[in-house]
Amino acid sequence: MKQILNELIDNRTLTKETAHRVLVDLASGKFNMSQTASFMTVYMMRSITVDELQGFRDAMLELCVPARFDQPVMDVCGTGGDGKNTMNLSTLSSFVVAAAGQPVAKHGNYGVSSACGSSNLLEHFGYKFTNDVDELKRSLDRANICFMHAPLFHPAMKNVAPIRKDLGVKTFFNMLGPMVNPSFPTRQLVGVFSLELARQYGYLYQNTDKDFLILHSLDGYDEVSLTGAFKFFYNDGERIASPAELGLPTIKHNDIKGGATVQESATLFMNVLEGKGTLEQNAAVIANASMALYCVNRKDGVLKAVEKADDALKSGRALESFKKLMNG
């Protein structure tokens, strides 16, 4: 590790093969906590390269506990790390997408740089995490969604988890999270915290057989915030879109602000599902869910996707999907 750190400090980058090897060694506990923290810190101070990202991703997928499903599952998630502390939009959107008919295999974790990640939220409601694939299949059959708590599927990362928690800021593991879903989904919506990362993701996903859509709001959010225009990279190229193009309002940050605690976040979450969300909160959830549905079916256009997402939320079907997942 000393040699690797010296190379990185000298502003050199890792090859895909070296990045792969380092992550495997990191996962096996080969390096001490100080070395691991130093390695992670490098990527807070400089950009990650496509080769490094690919090497890290390939190692994580190689080491994971796989969960294969018969359905063409989709993941709907964000990298986190945008520092915006918004509501749990990707988690809410996942239930809307499931209710609209697209099976969802949601990959999530505890919040590192925010108060409440998807795992914090579901755990608060009493959800029992599992990596039993048969149980996850039953969830999919029952609710059209299953939830995979990342640490159960990436046991090799147990050496890194306490260091990430102590650091409390985004690391390159935030960048990797959406790429290492253990169900190997063929469809994916990913929100990322920077335009540079969106481009890198787009480049890597072009070399797969996935239907993908990578998005970033131009004012810094890792999701469609509706606070302004957003850019997305997808199978057909790249585009900038505005809230108006989705037939949705432009809103302010405070309209989608998240809770300061898990309890507050859970209250906001249930308000939206139970039909008590504000117009702006509903619009933000519908915006993100509609981009996921558009990723799956581009030929009908984005406005049709918005219509489907709107109906799935306001009809109460998204709430039903949530209840079915929780009451397994």
N, C-alpha and C positions, 0 to 999 in steps of 0.2 A: 504493500500500500504506500510505503514511503516514496517509492519511485513514481507511482501513479500521481500522488499528491504533488510531487515536485514538477512533473510534466504539466499538470493542470495549473499550478501556480505560475508557471512560465508561459501561460496562455496557449498551451498546446491542447489539442482535442484528442479524444479517444477514437480508435477505429471501432466499427460495429462489433468485431470479434472481441476486442479488449473490453468494451463496455459490457458485453454479455458475460465474460469471465469474471469481471469485478463484481457484478451483481450476484452471480452464483456464489462467489466467495463471501460476499457481504451477508447473504442469506444463511450461509452455513456457520456464521459466527467466527469466521477466520480473523476478523479485525476487531480491535477493541473499540469501546464506545467513543473515545476521543477521535480515533481515526475515522470512524463512521460519520460522526458529526462533522468533522472537517470536510470529508468528501461531499456530504450533502450541502454544506455551506457554499462550496464552490459554485454550485448551480443556482444559488440565490444571487450571486454576484456577476454571473455571465450567462449568456444564452446557451441553451443546450443545442447540439447539432442534430440533424436528422439521423445520422449514423449512430450517435449515442442513444437517441431516443429509441431507435429500432433495436439496438443491441439490448438495452434495458428491458424493452417490451418482450422480446423473444425469450429472454431468460425468465421473466416473471411467468409467462404462459407455460414455459417448459416445466417450471417448478410447482404450478398450481394443482389443486384438486379439481379435475374437470367435472362439469355437469352438463351432459348432452341431453337435448330435448328433441322430440319429434317435430314439434311446431317450429315455424320460422320466427323465432323469438327476436325481440328488439330490446335494446337498452336505451334508456332516456336519462342522461346524466350530465353533470357539469364537473369541471375540474375543481371548482371551488378556488379559493385563493385570490378572488378579485377584490377582497376587502370591503365589499358593499353591504354585507349582512342583510340580504333580502330574505323574504319568506322562502320556504322550502318549495320553490317553483318546480324543480325537476321531479320531486317526489309526488307532488300534486298532479303534475302533468302525466306521470306514469299511470296513475289510476284512471285518468281521463282517456288516455290512449288505449288502455286495457278495455275500458267500457265501450270504446268506439270499435272494438273488434280485433285489435292488433295485440297478440300475446306479448307480454313484457317479462323479461328476465332482468330485474333491476339489481344492479351491483352497487353496493353502498358501504359507508363506513361512518364511524363517529366523526363529528366535526373536529378539525384540527385548527383551522384558522377562523372558524365561526363558532357561534354558541351552540348550534344544533345541526348536526348532519342527519342524513336519512336514517342511520342506525339509532342515533339518540331518540329520534322521533318515534320510530316504530317500537323500540324498546319501552318507551314511556307508555305506549298504549297496551303493553303486555305481550307484544309479539315475541315468540321464542325463536331465536336464530337456529338454523340447522344447515348442515351440509349433506344431509341425507337426500340423495337425488330422487328417491321414490316419493318422499314427502314433498319435495319441491314440485314434482310432476303433479301430485294431487292438488297443490295450490294452483297450478296453472289450469288444471281441469275445472276447478271450483270457481276461481276468481279471475282467470285469464291473466294472472300476474303471480310471480313468485319473487321473493327477496333473498338475495345472497349477501350476507354480511362478510365483507372482504377478508377479515382475519381468519375466518374458518376455511377459506379456500386458498389462502396464501400463507400457510403455516410457516413457510420459510422466512417470512417477514417479521416474525416475532422478535427478532433481535433489533429490528429497526423501530418498531412501534413505540417503545418508551422514549427513544431519542426524538422522534417526531413530536411526541406529546410535550416533552420538555422544551423543545425549540418553539413550538406554538405558532410557527409561521409556515407559509407554503414552501414545499421542497419539490424536487423533481418527481417525488412519488405522487403529488397532486396531478402532475402532467400525465403520469402513467395510468392512474386509476381507471379512467374510462377505456383504456386500450387493453386492459387485462381481465375483462369479464370472463369468468371461467366457463360460461356457457357457449363461448365463441359465437356470439350472435351474428346473424347474416344481415341484420338491419340495425342501424345505430344513429341516434341523434346525440351529438356531444357539444356542449357549450364550453368554451375555453376562455381563459382570463387575458389573453393577448392576441393581437392580430398575427404576430409572428408565429405563435404556437398554432393558430388556426391554419396557417399556410403549411406548416410542417405536418400537422395531422392530415390535411388534405392530400399532401404528397404521398404520405404513407398509405392512406386508405385507398388511393387510386390504384395501388398495386395489390389490392385484395379483391375478392368477389362480393364485397358487402355493398348494400344500398346504404349510403352514408350522407349525413349532413352535419357539417361542422360550423358552428356559429359563434359570433362575437359581436356584442353591441359596441358601436364605435366610441361610446363614452365610457367603456371599461368593464361592462358586465359580462359574466360568463353564461349569459342566457339572453333571451329576448326580453329586455326590460320594459320596452315601449316608451322609454324616456327619450328616445331618438332613433336614428337609423341603425341598422345592424347589417353586418356582412355575413354571407354564408358561402361555404365551399361544398359542392356536392357532385354527384356523378356526372352531371351535365356541365360543370364548370364552376363559375363563381358569380355572385350577384350582391348588390347592395339593395336593401329594401327598407321601406318606411312603415311605421304603424298604419298609416292610411291605406297602404297597398293591401293590408290584411283586413281592411274595413274596421280597424280598431283605433281607439283614441290614443293620443300622446299623453303620457302621464308624468308625474313627478316621483322622485326617489322615495319620498315619505309615504307615497301611496302603496308601496310594496315592501316597506321596511319590515325586517324580521323581528322576532322577539329577542329580548335580552337574555332569556332563560329558555330551557327546554319546555317548561310549562306554558310560557307565553307563545312560543312557536307552535305548540300543539293546539292551543286555542285558536290561533289564526288558521291553522291547517283545517281543523274541524269546521270552523265557520264557513270556509269556502265550500267544503264538501257538502255541508248541510244547507246550502243555499242562503247563508247569512253573510257571505262575503260582499265587499263593496264592488261597485261597477269596475273600478280600476284593478282590484285584486283578481276578479274573475277574468278580466280582459288579459292580464299577464299570464294567467294559467292557460287560458285558451290559446294565446299566441304561441306558447312553447309546445303545447300538445299538438297544435295544428301543423307546426313545422315538422314534428315527428311523423304525423300522418301524411304530410306532403312528401317526406323522404321515402315513404313506403309506396305511395301512389302519386307520381308526378303528373300523369296524363290528365287527371281531372282538375288540376290547377289548385292553387293555394286557397282560393276563396271557398272551394268545396271542402277542403280540409278544415278550414275555420268553422264552417257550418257543422261539420260532423263533431268537432271538438266541443263546440258550444252546446250542441244537443246532448252529448254524453255527460257533460257537467250539469247542465240545468235540468235535465230529466231525472236526476238522482241516481243514474246508473253508475257514475264514478263512486258515489258513496256506497252503493251496493257492492261494488267490486272490493272496496276497502273492507267492508264488514265481512265479506266472504273470506278474504285473506286472513283477517284477525280471528275469525271464529272457526278455524280449521280443527 
